[in-house]
Amino acid sequence: MRLLRKLLISLIDNGQNESFLGFLDIVEDFFAKILSLAMIGVILFAILDLGIVLVREMFRPTLGNFSGTLLKVFGLFLNILIALEITQNIASYLSNHIIQIEMVIITSLIAVARKIIILDFGKISESQLFALAATIFALAICYWLVRRTNAKYPRH
């Protein structure tokens, strides 16, 4: 209730833009913390799922199906890595109040790499493959440009 009252007071008082912006920072921090806690939960469940799959697959005969099992395990590992990267993005935002585009692009590249690793090329059309290649190319160019810009204009 106090939070709502504070919001209404800062909205009504036109002369206090700084206090409203401060309130927005508090709200953004709150939701970023909630998101990071949710991502920790996702990571824990993903690790548990990976452990169950690994134990189950170790005791099942894999004659003729090892590559399918391997792709499944790689996909689960990369899911965890993507979740860790997203958590790192949120933590970076909480510490600097800046979304670091380089980290976002790296996370996107990991997600695309995961897609390629688990991709069944027999079930994908040429246009989908072309779209995936264009996505990789665009992300690579973006990453190169961001790295080049960051090297040219360092922060501090």
C-alpha positions as CSV (number, residue, x, y, z in Angstrom):
1,M,0.0,0.0,0.0
2,R,2.9,2.4,0.8
3,L,4.4,1.6,-2.6
4,L,1.1,2.5,-4.4
5,R,0.8,5.7,-2.3
6,K,4.4,6.7,-3.2
7,L,3.7,6.1,-6.9
8,L,0.6,8.2,-6.8
9,I,2.3,11.1,-5.0
10,S,5.2,11.0,-7.4
11,L,2.9,11.0,-10.4
12,I,0.8,13.9,-9.2
13,D,3.7,16.1,-8.2
14,N,5.1,17.4,-11.5
15,G,8.0,19.2,-9.9
16,Q,9.5,16.0,-8.6
17,N,10.7,14.2,-11.7
18,E,13.8,13.1,-9.9
19,S,11.8,11.4,-7.2
20,F,9.7,9.6,-9.8
21,L,12.8,8.5,-11.6
22,G,14.2,7.2,-8.3
23,F,11.0,5.3,-7.7
24,L,11.2,3.8,-11.2
25,D,14.8,2.7,-10.4
26,I,13.5,1.0,-7.2
27,V,10.7,-0.8,-9.1
28,E,13.1,-1.9,-11.9
29,D,15.6,-3.2,-9.3
30,F,12.8,-5.1,-7.5
31,F,11.6,-6.8,-10.7
32,A,15.2,-7.6,-11.8
33,K,15.8,-9.3,-8.5
34,I,12.5,-11.3,-8.9
35,L,13.7,-12.3,-12.4
36,S,17.1,-13.4,-11.1
37,L,15.5,-15.5,-8.4
38,A,13.2,-17.1,-11.0
39,M,16.2,-17.8,-13.2
40,I,18.0,-19.5,-10.3
41,G,14.9,-21.7,-9.9
42,V,15.0,-22.5,-13.6
43,I,18.7,-23.3,-13.5
44,L,18.2,-25.6,-10.5
45,F,15.3,-27.5,-12.2
46,A,17.3,-27.7,-15.5
47,I,20.3,-29.2,-13.6
48,L,18.0,-31.7,-11.9
49,D,16.5,-32.6,-15.2
50,L,20.0,-33.0,-16.7
51,G,21.0,-35.2,-13.8
52,I,17.9,-37.4,-14.3
53,V,18.5,-37.7,-18.0
54,L,22.2,-38.6,-17.5
55,V,21.5,-41.3,-15.0
56,R,18.6,-42.7,-17.1
57,E,20.7,-42.7,-20.2
58,M,23.7,-44.3,-18.5
59,F,21.7,-47.4,-17.6
60,R,19.9,-47.8,-20.9
61,P,21.5,-49.6,-23.8
62,T,22.4,-47.1,-26.4
63,L,23.2,-49.3,-29.4
64,G,22.3,-47.4,-32.5
65,N,20.9,-44.4,-30.6
66,F,23.9,-42.8,-29.0
67,S,23.9,-39.7,-31.3
68,G,20.3,-39.0,-30.3
69,T,21.1,-39.3,-26.6
70,L,24.2,-37.1,-27.1
71,L,22.2,-34.4,-28.8
72,K,19.6,-34.5,-26.0
73,V,22.3,-34.1,-23.4
74,F,24.1,-31.3,-25.3
75,G,20.8,-29.5,-25.6
76,L,20.2,-29.7,-21.9
77,F,23.7,-28.5,-21.1
78,L,23.3,-25.5,-23.5
79,N,19.9,-24.7,-21.9
80,I,21.7,-24.4,-18.6
81,L,24.4,-22.3,-20.1
82,I,21.8,-20.0,-21.7
83,A,20.0,-19.6,-18.4
84,L,23.3,-18.8,-16.7
85,E,24.0,-16.1,-19.3
86,I,20.6,-14.6,-18.8
87,T,21.2,-14.5,-15.1
88,Q,24.5,-12.8,-15.7
89,N,22.7,-10.3,-17.9
90,I,20.3,-9.5,-15.1
91,A,23.1,-9.3,-12.5
92,S,25.0,-6.9,-14.7
93,Y,21.9,-4.8,-15.1
94,L,21.5,-4.7,-11.3
95,S,25.1,-3.6,-10.7
96,N,25.4,-1.1,-13.5
97,H,21.8,-0.2,-14.5
98,I,23.0,-0.7,-18.1
99,I,22.0,-3.5,-20.4
100,Q,25.2,-4.7,-21.9
101,I,24.5,-5.4,-25.5
102,E,27.6,-7.6,-25.9
103,M,26.3,-10.0,-23.3
104,V,22.9,-10.1,-24.9
105,I,24.4,-10.9,-28.3
106,I,26.6,-13.6,-26.8
107,T,23.6,-15.2,-25.1
108,S,21.8,-15.1,-28.5
109,L,24.7,-16.7,-30.2
110,I,24.7,-19.5,-27.6
111,A,21.0,-20.0,-28.2
112,V,21.5,-20.2,-32.0
113,A,24.4,-22.6,-31.5
114,R,22.1,-24.8,-29.3
115,K,19.5,-24.8,-32.1
116,I,22.2,-25.9,-34.6
117,I,23.5,-28.6,-32.4
118,I,20.2,-30.2,-31.8
119,L,18.8,-29.5,-35.3
120,D,17.4,-32.4,-37.3
121,F,18.5,-31.5,-40.8
122,G,16.0,-34.0,-42.2
123,K,13.1,-32.0,-40.8
124,I,14.1,-28.5,-41.8
125,S,13.3,-26.8,-45.0
126,E,15.8,-24.8,-47.1
127,S,14.1,-21.5,-46.2
128,Q,14.4,-22.3,-42.5
129,L,18.0,-23.2,-42.9
130,F,18.6,-20.0,-44.8
131,A,16.9,-18.0,-42.1
132,L,19.1,-19.7,-39.5
133,A,22.2,-18.8,-41.5
134,A,21.1,-15.2,-41.9
135,T,20.5,-15.0,-38.1
136,I,23.9,-16.3,-37.4
137,F,25.5,-13.9,-39.9
138,A,23.5,-10.9,-38.4
139,L,24.5,-11.8,-34.9
140,A,28.1,-12.3,-35.8
141,I,28.2,-8.9,-37.5
142,C,26.5,-7.3,-34.5
143,Y,29.0,-8.9,-32.2
144,W,31.9,-7.7,-34.3
145,L,30.6,-4.2,-34.4
146,V,29.9,-4.0,-30.7
147,R,33.4,-5.4,-29.9
148,R,35.0,-3.0,-32.3
149,T,33.1,-0.1,-30.8
150,N,33.9,-1.1,-27.2
151,A,37.6,-1.4,-28.1
152,K,37.6,2.0,-29.8
153,Y,35.6,3.8,-27.0
154,P,36.4,2.1,-23.7
155,R,34.1,3.0,-20.8
156,H,36.4,4.2,-18.1
